[in-house]
Amino acid sequence: MPWLIPFLTQIIRLQMSIFMGLRSIAPRFMNHFEELPGFWIINQVQHVVNQRIAQTEPPNRIDLLQLMLDAATSNQVKVCL
């Protein structure tokens, strides 16, 4: 359901802004929480993807992430039916 992507993106951004706002307003109460678990996982995956993209040497491993990065394109994918 690609039409849900903009709505879900806005919901995640709203959650992040609320969390950061609460953290800036009441740091004493929010210092126990470094990051929400879902956001932590997303940040870790983004870090790994950025490291893989920045590699200059060819990868010596073949895994799902590497296959997805090899197939990724910045061009619009055209579907012909």
TORDREN-410603 format. One record per atom (N, C-alpha, C, O): residue in three letters; atom name; x, y, z; residue number from 1; chain. Coordinates in Angstrom, 3 decimals. Example, Ala and Ser with C-alpha at 12.3 -4.5 7.8 and 13.67 -1.06 7.14 Angstrom:
BEGIN
[site 'ALA' 'N' [13.190 -5.690 7.800] 1 'A']
[site 'ALA' 'CA' [12.300 -4.500 7.800] 1 'A']
[site 'ALA' 'C' [13.200 -3.300 7.800] 1 'A']
[site 'ALA' 'O' [14.236 -3.319 8.465] 1 'A']
[site 'SER' 'N' [12.850 -2.250 7.080] 2 'A']
[site 'SER' 'CA' [13.670 -1.060 7.140] 2 'A']
[site 'SER' 'C' [12.900 0.030 7.870] 2 'A']
[site 'SER' 'O' [13.409 1.138 8.039] 2 'A']
***
This chain:
BEGIN
[site 'MET' 'N' [0.832 -1.179 0.000] 1 'A']
[site 'MET' 'CA' [0.000 0.000 0.000] 1 'A']
[site 'MET' 'C' [0.880 1.248 0.000] 1 'A']
[site 'MET' 'O' [1.067 1.876 1.042] 1 'A']
[site 'PRO' 'N' [1.411 1.604 -1.143] 2 'A']
[site 'PRO' 'CA' [2.305 2.757 -1.225] 2 'A']
[site 'PRO' 'C' [1.642 4.080 -0.840] 2 'A']
[site 'PRO' 'O' [2.336 5.022 -0.457] 2 'A']
[site 'TRP' 'N' [0.340 4.168 -0.932] 3 'A']
[site 'TRP' 'CA' [-0.336 5.411 -0.594] 3 'A']
[site 'TRP' 'C' [-0.283 5.700 0.913] 3 'A']
[site 'TRP' 'O' [-0.555 6.825 1.332] 3 'A']
[site 'LEU' 'N' [0.060 4.711 1.720] 4 'A']
[site 'LEU' 'CA' [0.178 4.913 3.170] 4 'A']
[site 'LEU' 'C' [1.527 5.494 3.580] 4 'A']
[site 'LEU' 'O' [1.664 6.002 4.693] 4 'A']
[site 'ILE' 'N' [2.512 5.429 2.714] 5 'A']
[site 'ILE' 'CA' [3.865 5.857 3.068] 5 'A']
[site 'ILE' 'C' [3.908 7.306 3.558] 5 'A']
[site 'ILE' 'O' [4.517 7.557 4.598] 5 'A']
[site 'PRO' 'N' [3.295 8.275 2.866] 6 'A']
[site 'PRO' 'CA' [3.362 9.656 3.380] 6 'A']
[site 'PRO' 'C' [2.717 9.815 4.755] 6 'A']
[site 'PRO' 'O' [3.221 10.559 5.596] 6 'A']
[site 'PHE' 'N' [1.608 9.120 4.985] 7 'A']
[site 'PHE' 'CA' [0.936 9.224 6.283] 7 'A']
[site 'PHE' 'C' [1.782 8.622 7.397] 7 'A']
[site 'PHE' 'O' [1.924 9.218 8.465] 7 'A']
[site 'LEU' 'N' [2.343 7.444 7.148] 8 'A']
[site 'LEU' 'CA' [3.174 6.800 8.163] 8 'A']
[site 'LEU' 'C' [4.447 7.596 8.433] 8 'A']
[site 'LEU' 'O' [4.919 7.649 9.569] 8 'A']
[site 'THR' 'N' [5.001 8.210 7.398] 9 'A']
[site 'THR' 'CA' [6.184 9.049 7.574] 9 'A']
[site 'THR' 'C' [5.865 10.238 8.466] 9 'A']
[site 'THR' 'O' [6.654 10.590 9.343] 9 'A']
[site 'GLN' 'N' [4.719 10.852 8.249] 10 'A']
[site 'GLN' 'CA' [4.324 11.996 9.080] 10 'A']
[site 'GLN' 'C' [4.070 11.580 10.525] 10 'A']
[site 'GLN' 'O' [4.397 12.322 11.451] 10 'A']
[site 'ILE' 'N' [3.492 10.402 10.723] 11 'A']
[site 'ILE' 'CA' [3.254 9.911 12.083] 11 'A']
[site 'ILE' 'C' [4.574 9.687 12.802] 11 'A']
[site 'ILE' 'O' [4.709 10.060 13.968] 11 'A']
[site 'ILE' 'N' [5.546 9.088 12.134] 12 'A']
[site 'ILE' 'CA' [6.853 8.841 12.753] 12 'A']
[site 'ILE' 'C' [7.540 10.160 13.070] 12 'A']
[site 'ILE' 'O' [8.119 10.314 14.145] 12 'A']
[site 'ARG' 'N' [7.481 11.118 12.140] 13 'A']
[site 'ARG' 'CA' [8.104 12.423 12.401] 13 'A']
[site 'ARG' 'C' [7.427 13.131 13.570] 13 'A']
[site 'ARG' 'O' [8.100 13.779 14.372] 13 'A']
[site 'LEU' 'N' [6.105 13.014 13.676] 14 'A']
[site 'LEU' 'CA' [5.384 13.621 14.796] 14 'A']
[site 'LEU' 'C' [5.811 12.982 16.111] 14 'A']
[site 'LEU' 'O' [6.022 13.684 17.100] 14 'A']
[site 'GLN' 'N' [5.940 11.659 16.134] 15 'A']
[site 'GLN' 'CA' [6.388 10.971 17.349] 15 'A']
[site 'GLN' 'C' [7.784 11.417 17.749] 15 'A']
[site 'GLN' 'O' [8.057 11.639 18.929] 15 'A']
[site 'MET' 'N' [8.663 11.548 16.773] 16 'A']
[site 'MET' 'CA' [10.027 11.967 17.073] 16 'A']
[site 'MET' 'C' [10.051 13.394 17.615] 16 'A']
[site 'MET' 'O' [10.780 13.683 18.563] 16 'A']
[site 'SER' 'N' [9.262 14.284 17.021] 17 'A']
[site 'SER' 'CA' [9.266 15.673 17.492] 17 'A']
[site 'SER' 'C' [8.670 15.773 18.889] 17 'A']
[site 'SER' 'O' [9.156 16.552 19.709] 17 'A']
[site 'ILE' 'N' [7.632 15.002 19.174] 18 'A']
[site 'ILE' 'CA' [7.051 15.011 20.527] 18 'A']
[site 'ILE' 'C' [8.063 14.494 21.531] 18 'A']
[site 'ILE' 'O' [8.230 15.076 22.603] 18 'A']
[site 'PHE' 'N' [8.738 13.408 21.193] 19 'A']
[site 'PHE' 'CA' [9.723 12.823 22.097] 19 'A']
[site 'PHE' 'C' [10.869 13.798 22.353] 19 'A']
[site 'PHE' 'O' [11.298 13.963 23.495] 19 'A']
[site 'MET' 'N' [11.366 14.445 21.300] 20 'A']
[site 'MET' 'CA' [12.463 15.404 21.466] 20 'A']
[site 'MET' 'C' [11.999 16.638 22.234] 20 'A']
[site 'MET' 'O' [12.754 17.199 23.027] 20 'A']
[site 'GLY' 'N' [10.762 17.058 21.999] 21 'A']
[site 'GLY' 'CA' [10.225 18.189 22.747] 21 'A']
[site 'GLY' 'C' [10.119 17.881 24.229] 21 'A']
[site 'GLY' 'O' [10.497 18.701 25.066] 21 'A']
[site 'LEU' 'N' [9.611 16.707 24.555] 22 'A']
[site 'LEU' 'CA' [9.534 16.307 25.964] 22 'A']
[site 'LEU' 'C' [10.915 16.186 26.577] 22 'A']
[site 'LEU' 'O' [11.121 16.513 27.746] 22 'A']
[site 'ARG' 'N' [11.843 15.721 25.792] 23 'A']
[site 'ARG' 'CA' [13.211 15.576 26.293] 23 'A']
[site 'ARG' 'C' [13.848 16.931 26.575] 23 'A']
[site 'ARG' 'O' [14.625 17.061 27.521] 23 'A']
[site 'SER' 'N' [13.529 17.947 25.764] 24 'A']
[site 'SER' 'CA' [14.099 19.276 26.006] 24 'A']
[site 'SER' 'C' [13.374 20.002 27.135] 24 'A']
[site 'SER' 'O' [13.983 20.793 27.854] 24 'A']
[site 'ILE' 'N' [12.087 19.740 27.293] 25 'A']
[site 'ILE' 'CA' [11.315 20.396 28.360] 25 'A']
[site 'ILE' 'C' [11.661 19.804 29.722] 25 'A']
[site 'ILE' 'O' [11.886 20.536 30.685] 25 'A']
[site 'ALA' 'N' [11.700 18.486 29.794] 26 'A']
[site 'ALA' 'CA' [11.930 17.819 31.077] 26 'A']
[site 'ALA' 'C' [13.080 16.822 30.952] 26 'A']
[site 'ALA' 'O' [12.849 15.613 30.951] 26 'A']
[site 'PRO' 'N' [14.312 17.311 30.847] 27 'A']
[site 'PRO' 'CA' [15.432 16.376 30.674] 27 'A']
[site 'PRO' 'C' [15.651 15.471 31.884] 27 'A']
[site 'PRO' 'O' [16.167 14.361 31.751] 27 'A']
[site 'ARG' 'N' [15.261 15.946 33.052] 28 'A']
[site 'ARG' 'CA' [15.464 15.143 34.253] 28 'A']
[site 'ARG' 'C' [14.632 13.863 34.206] 28 'A']
[site 'ARG' 'O' [15.088 12.801 34.631] 28 'A']
[site 'PHE' 'N' [13.421 13.972 33.692] 29 'A']
[site 'PHE' 'CA' [12.545 12.810 33.626] 29 'A']
[site 'PHE' 'C' [12.813 11.942 32.399] 29 'A']
[site 'PHE' 'O' [12.519 10.747 32.406] 29 'A']
[site 'MET' 'N' [13.362 12.532 31.360] 30 'A']
[site 'MET' 'CA' [13.549 11.803 30.116] 30 'A']
[site 'MET' 'C' [14.977 11.288 29.931] 30 'A']
[site 'MET' 'O' [15.271 10.681 28.901] 30 'A']
[site 'ASN' 'N' [15.867 11.511 30.893] 31 'A']
[site 'ASN' 'CA' [17.243 11.071 30.702] 31 'A']
[site 'ASN' 'C' [17.406 9.564 30.859] 31 'A']
[site 'ASN' 'O' [18.471 9.025 30.558] 31 'A']
[site 'HIS' 'N' [16.380 8.887 31.318] 32 'A']
[site 'HIS' 'CA' [16.449 7.438 31.447] 32 'A']
[site 'HIS' 'C' [16.297 6.747 30.093] 32 'A']
[site 'HIS' 'O' [16.677 5.587 29.930] 32 'A']
[site 'PHE' 'N' [15.739 7.471 29.130] 33 'A']
[site 'PHE' 'CA' [15.474 6.898 27.822] 33 'A']
[site 'PHE' 'C' [16.410 7.534 26.813] 33 'A']
[site 'PHE' 'O' [16.310 8.729 26.532] 33 'A']
[site 'GLU' 'N' [17.304 6.752 26.275] 34 'A']
[site 'GLU' 'CA' [18.216 7.258 25.252] 34 'A']
[site 'GLU' 'C' [17.467 7.492 23.953] 34 'A']
[site 'GLU' 'O' [17.525 8.576 23.371] 34 'A']
[site 'GLU' 'N' [16.767 6.468 23.512] 35 'A']
[site 'GLU' 'CA' [16.079 6.528 22.235] 35 'A']
[site 'GLU' 'C' [15.001 5.448 22.232] 35 'A']
[site 'GLU' 'O' [15.163 4.407 22.868] 35 'A']
[site 'LEU' 'N' [13.927 5.688 21.535] 36 'A']
[site 'LEU' 'CA' [12.907 4.657 21.432] 36 'A']
[site 'LEU' 'C' [13.479 3.463 20.666] 36 'A']
[site 'LEU' 'O' [14.247 3.649 19.722] 36 'A']
[site 'PRO' 'N' [13.120 2.256 21.055] 37 'A']
[site 'PRO' 'CA' [13.716 1.071 20.429] 37 'A']
[site 'PRO' 'C' [13.555 1.025 18.907] 37 'A']
[site 'PRO' 'O' [14.494 0.669 18.194] 37 'A']
[site 'GLY' 'N' [12.386 1.378 18.416] 38 'A']
[site 'GLY' 'CA' [12.175 1.357 16.973] 38 'A']
[site 'GLY' 'C' [13.079 2.324 16.244] 38 'A']
[site 'GLY' 'O' [13.622 2.003 15.187] 38 'A']
[site 'PHE' 'N' [13.242 3.523 16.813] 39 'A']
[site 'PHE' 'CA' [14.111 4.521 16.202] 39 'A']
[site 'PHE' 'C' [15.574 4.114 16.308] 39 'A']
[site 'PHE' 'O' [16.370 4.420 15.420] 39 'A']
[site 'TRP' 'N' [15.935 3.425 17.394] 40 'A']
[site 'TRP' 'CA' [17.305 2.955 17.545] 40 'A']
[site 'TRP' 'C' [17.645 1.949 16.446] 40 'A']
[site 'TRP' 'O' [18.718 2.013 15.846] 40 'A']
[site 'ILE' 'N' [16.731 1.029 16.191] 41 'A']
[site 'ILE' 'CA' [16.965 0.033 15.142] 41 'A']
[site 'ILE' 'C' [17.080 0.706 13.784] 41 'A']
[site 'ILE' 'O' [17.964 0.368 12.997] 41 'A']
[site 'ILE' 'N' [16.192 1.657 13.501] 42 'A']
[site 'ILE' 'CA' [16.239 2.371 12.222] 42 'A']
[site 'ILE' 'C' [17.567 3.106 12.074] 42 'A']
[site 'ILE' 'O' [18.167 3.074 11.000] 42 'A']
[site 'ASN' 'N' [18.031 3.757 13.115] 43 'A']
[site 'ASN' 'CA' [19.309 4.476 13.058] 43 'A']
[site 'ASN' 'C' [20.482 3.517 12.853] 43 'A']
[site 'ASN' 'O' [21.414 3.835 12.114] 43 'A']
[site 'GLN' 'N' [20.447 2.353 13.495] 44 'A']
[site 'GLN' 'CA' [21.525 1.387 13.330] 44 'A']
[site 'GLN' 'C' [21.555 0.833 11.910] 44 'A']
[site 'GLN' 'O' [22.628 0.675 11.328] 44 'A']
[site 'VAL' 'N' [20.389 0.540 11.353] 45 'A']
[site 'VAL' 'CA' [20.335 0.043 9.979] 45 'A']
[site 'VAL' 'C' [20.828 1.111 9.015] 45 'A']
[site 'VAL' 'O' [21.564 0.808 8.076] 45 'A']
[site 'GLN' 'N' [20.425 2.368 9.242] 46 'A']
[site 'GLN' 'CA' [20.882 3.456 8.374] 46 'A']
[site 'GLN' 'C' [22.395 3.611 8.450] 46 'A']
[site 'GLN' 'O' [23.041 3.894 7.441] 46 'A']
[site 'HIS' 'N' [22.963 3.428 9.634] 47 'A']
[site 'HIS' 'CA' [24.416 3.505 9.812] 47 'A']
[site 'HIS' 'C' [25.120 2.403 9.012] 47 'A']
[site 'HIS' 'O' [26.125 2.664 8.352] 47 'A']
[site 'VAL' 'N' [24.600 1.180 9.070] 48 'A']
[site 'VAL' 'CA' [25.195 0.067 8.336] 48 'A']
[site 'VAL' 'C' [25.077 0.301 6.832] 48 'A']
[site 'VAL' 'O' [26.028 0.050 6.092] 48 'A']
[site 'VAL' 'N' [23.922 0.779 6.373] 49 'A']
[site 'VAL' 'CA' [23.732 1.047 4.944] 49 'A']
[site 'VAL' 'C' [24.703 2.124 4.481] 49 'A']
[site 'VAL' 'O' [25.307 1.990 3.416] 49 'A']
[site 'ASN' 'N' [24.861 3.185 5.259] 50 'A']
[site 'ASN' 'CA' [25.800 4.249 4.891] 50 'A']
[site 'ASN' 'C' [27.234 3.738 4.825] 50 'A']
[site 'ASN' 'O' [27.991 4.139 3.942] 50 'A']
[site 'GLN' 'N' [27.615 2.859 5.746] 51 'A']
[site 'GLN' 'CA' [28.957 2.275 5.707] 51 'A']
[site 'GLN' 'C' [29.151 1.421 4.463] 51 'A']
[site 'GLN' 'O' [30.203 1.471 3.827] 51 'A']
[site 'ARG' 'N' [28.142 0.644 4.120] 52 'A']
[site 'ARG' 'CA' [28.242 -0.208 2.929] 52 'A']
[site 'ARG' 'C' [28.330 0.631 1.659] 52 'A']
[site 'ARG' 'O' [29.076 0.289 0.742] 52 'A']
[site 'ILE' 'N' [27.577 1.724 1.597] 53 'A']
[site 'ILE' 'CA' [27.607 2.589 0.418] 53 'A']
[site 'ILE' 'C' [28.962 3.273 0.299] 53 'A']
[site 'ILE' 'O' [29.465 3.457 -0.809] 53 'A']
[site 'ALA' 'N' [29.557 3.651 1.423] 54 'A']
[site 'ALA' 'CA' [30.820 4.381 1.421] 54 'A']
[site 'ALA' 'C' [32.025 3.488 1.113] 54 'A']
[site 'ALA' 'O' [33.114 4.005 0.863] 54 'A']
[site 'GLN' 'N' [31.861 2.185 1.124] 55 'A']
[site 'GLN' 'CA' [32.978 1.286 0.836] 55 'A']
[site 'GLN' 'C' [33.454 1.494 -0.591] 55 'A']
[site 'GLN' 'O' [32.654 1.559 -1.525] 55 'A']
[site 'THR' 'N' [34.764 1.598 -0.746] 56 'A']
[site 'THR' 'CA' [35.324 1.784 -2.079] 56 'A']
[site 'THR' 'C' [35.707 0.458 -2.717] 56 'A']
[site 'THR' 'O' [35.667 0.328 -3.941] 56 'A']
[site 'GLU' 'N' [36.069 -0.508 -1.922] 57 'A']
[site 'GLU' 'CA' [36.447 -1.812 -2.453] 57 'A']
[site 'GLU' 'C' [35.187 -2.650 -2.692] 57 'A']
[site 'GLU' 'O' [34.174 -2.458 -2.019] 57 'A']
[site 'PRO' 'N' [35.252 -3.574 -3.646] 58 'A']
[site 'PRO' 'CA' [34.075 -4.418 -3.894] 58 'A']
[site 'PRO' 'C' [33.787 -5.303 -2.683] 58 'A']
[site 'PRO' 'O' [34.712 -5.752 -2.006] 58 'A']
[site 'PRO' 'N' [32.521 -5.550 -2.414] 59 'A']
[site 'PRO' 'CA' [32.181 -6.343 -1.214] 59 'A']
[site 'PRO' 'C' [32.621 -7.792 -1.378] 59 'A']
[site 'PRO' 'O' [32.518 -8.369 -2.461] 59 'A']
[site 'ASN' 'N' [33.107 -8.363 -0.297] 60 'A']
[site 'ASN' 'CA' [33.536 -9.763 -0.339] 60 'A']
[site 'ASN' 'C' [32.472 -10.672 0.261] 60 'A']
[site 'ASN' 'O' [32.717 -11.861 0.468] 60 'A']
[site 'ARG' 'N' [31.313 -10.132 0.537] 61 'A']
[site 'ARG' 'CA' [30.230 -10.942 1.074] 61 'A']
[site 'ARG' 'C' [28.971 -10.703 0.234] 61 'A']
[site 'ARG' 'O' [28.769 -9.624 -0.323] 61 'A']
[site 'ILE' 'N' [28.164 -11.705 0.163] 62 'A']
[site 'ILE' 'CA' [26.893 -11.581 -0.526] 62 'A']
[site 'ILE' 'C' [25.807 -11.885 0.505] 62 'A']
[site 'ILE' 'O' [25.676 -13.017 0.969] 62 'A']
[site 'ASP' 'N' [25.053 -10.885 0.846] 63 'A']
[site 'ASP' 'CA' [23.927 -11.061 1.748] 63 'A']
[site 'ASP' 'C' [22.764 -10.224 1.213] 63 'A']
[site 'ASP' 'O' [22.899 -9.536 0.201] 63 'A']
[site 'LEU' 'N' [21.651 -10.287 1.883] 64 'A']
[site 'LEU' 'CA' [20.456 -9.610 1.406] 64 'A']
[site 'LEU' 'C' [20.658 -8.104 1.307] 64 'A']
[site 'LEU' 'O' [20.227 -7.488 0.332] 64 'A']
[site 'LEU' 'N' [21.304 -7.504 2.300] 65 'A']
[site 'LEU' 'CA' [21.538 -6.056 2.270] 65 'A']
[site 'LEU' 'C' [22.401 -5.677 1.076] 65 'A']
[site 'LEU' 'O' [22.113 -4.692 0.397] 65 'A']
[site 'GLN' 'N' [23.454 -6.442 0.808] 66 'A']
[site 'GLN' 'CA' [24.330 -6.124 -0.314] 66 'A']
[site 'GLN' 'C' [23.599 -6.278 -1.644] 66 'A']
[site 'GLN' 'O' [23.792 -5.467 -2.550] 66 'A']
[site 'LEU' 'N' [22.771 -7.296 -1.774] 67 'A']
[site 'LEU' 'CA' [21.991 -7.467 -2.996] 67 'A']
[site 'LEU' 'C' [21.015 -6.315 -3.201] 67 'A']
[site 'LEU' 'O' [20.818 -5.851 -4.324] 67 'A']
[site 'MET' 'N' [20.411 -5.862 -2.122] 68 'A']
[site 'MET' 'CA' [19.481 -4.726 -2.230] 68 'A']
[site 'MET' 'C' [20.222 -3.446 -2.592] 68 'A']
[site 'MET' 'O' [19.725 -2.650 -3.389] 68 'A']
[site 'LEU' 'N' [21.401 -3.237 -2.016] 69 'A']
[site 'LEU' 'CA' [22.175 -2.036 -2.351] 69 'A']
[site 'LEU' 'C' [22.667 -2.081 -3.790] 69 'A']
[site 'LEU' 'O' [22.708 -1.051 -4.463] 69 'A']
[site 'ASP' 'N' [23.040 -3.263 -4.268] 70 'A']
[site 'ASP' 'CA' [23.477 -3.393 -5.657] 70 'A']
[site 'ASP' 'C' [22.340 -3.124 -6.626] 70 'A']
[site 'ASP' 'O' [22.563 -2.588 -7.711] 70 'A']
[site 'ALA' 'N' [21.129 -3.489 -6.248] 71 'A']
[site 'ALA' 'CA' [19.974 -3.315 -7.130] 71 'A']
[site 'ALA' 'C' [19.352 -1.932 -7.010] 71 'A']
[site 'ALA' 'O' [18.509 -1.563 -7.827] 71 'A']
[site 'ALA' 'N' [19.753 -1.159 -6.003] 72 'A']
[site 'ALA' 'CA' [19.145 0.151 -5.772] 72 'A']
[site 'ALA' 'C' [19.490 1.096 -6.911] 72 'A']
[site 'ALA' 'O' [20.588 1.062 -7.467] 72 'A']
[site 'THR' 'N' [18.528 1.932 -7.238] 73 'A']
[site 'THR' 'CA' [18.729 2.925 -8.277] 73 'A']
[site 'THR' 'C' [18.045 4.211 -7.851] 73 'A']
[site 'THR' 'O' [17.034 4.183 -7.150] 73 'A']
[site 'SER' 'N' [18.590 5.319 -8.270] 74 'A']
[site 'SER' 'CA' [17.962 6.605 -7.954] 74 'A']
[site 'SER' 'C' [16.995 7.021 -9.048] 74 'A']
[site 'SER' 'O' [16.274 8.008 -8.900] 74 'A']
[site 'ASN' 'N' [16.975 6.267 -10.156] 75 'A']
[site 'ASN' 'CA' [16.062 6.564 -11.245] 75 'A']
[site 'ASN' 'C' [14.678 6.001 -10.960] 75 'A']
[site 'ASN' 'O' [14.522 5.057 -10.185] 75 'A']
[site 'GLN' 'N' [13.690 6.587 -11.593] 76 'A']
[site 'GLN' 'CA' [12.329 6.105 -11.458] 76 'A']
[site 'GLN' 'C' [12.210 4.745 -12.147] 76 'A']
[site 'GLN' 'O' [12.658 4.577 -13.281] 76 'A']
[site 'VAL' 'N' [11.612 3.789 -11.466] 77 'A']
[site 'VAL' 'CA' [11.424 2.467 -12.044] 77 'A']
[site 'VAL' 'C' [10.121 2.471 -12.831] 77 'A']
[site 'VAL' 'O' [9.072 2.838 -12.301] 77 'A']
[site 'LYS' 'N' [10.187 2.064 -14.094] 78 'A']
[site 'LYS' 'CA' [9.010 2.065 -14.956] 78 'A']
[site 'LYS' 'C' [8.432 0.650 -14.991] 78 'A']
[site 'LYS' 'O' [9.152 -0.330 -15.181] 78 'A']
[site 'VAL' 'N' [7.138 0.572 -14.806] 79 'A']
[site 'VAL' 'CA' [6.454 -0.707 -14.833] 79 'A']
[site 'VAL' 'C' [5.659 -0.764 -16.132] 79 'A']
[site 'VAL' 'O' [4.825 0.098 -16.410] 79 'A']
[site 'CYS' 'N' [5.935 -1.791 -16.913] 80 'A']
[site 'CYS' 'CA' [5.220 -1.976 -18.186] 80 'A']
[site 'CYS' 'C' [4.293 -3.164 -18.028] 80 'A']
[site 'CYS' 'O' [4.728 -4.271 -17.710] 80 'A']
[site 'LEU' 'N' [3.024 -2.926 -18.250] 81 'A']
[site 'LEU' 'CA' [2.043 -4.011 -18.142] 81 'A']
[site 'LEU' 'C' [1.541 -4.413 -19.489] 81 'A']
[site 'LEU' 'O' [0.708 -5.313 -19.594] 81 'A']
***
